[in-house]
Amino acid sequence: MDLLREPIVIHLIMAALSVWPLMRIADRAGRARWPAWLMFLPLVGPPLAVTLLVRGAWPNLPDPPPAVHPRTGR
């Protein structure tokens, strides 16, 4: 059980648990899924993967419909 207390093993377990959700987020956002695999790089992987997900160009959504005032109906 001492192996589970090693920092690299803890990192690999956490990376394995976070790759699938990050791939799903990237897929739903229309982004590439490969940055999720950067989570396995110690120290630089998680910040780099999140930065690539956040800082990239996101698809544009259509403008929301204009708001209607509840009393006037305009």
Number of C-alpha atoms within 10 A of each C-alpha: 5 5 9 10 9 10 11 13 12 13 16 15 13 13 20 15 12 16 19 14 12 20 18 14 15 18 12 11 13 12 18 15 19 12 20 26 18 17 24 20 14 13 10 11 17 18 12 16 21 15 12 14 20 11 8 10 10 11 9 6 6 6 6 6 6 7 8 9 8 7 6 6 7 8
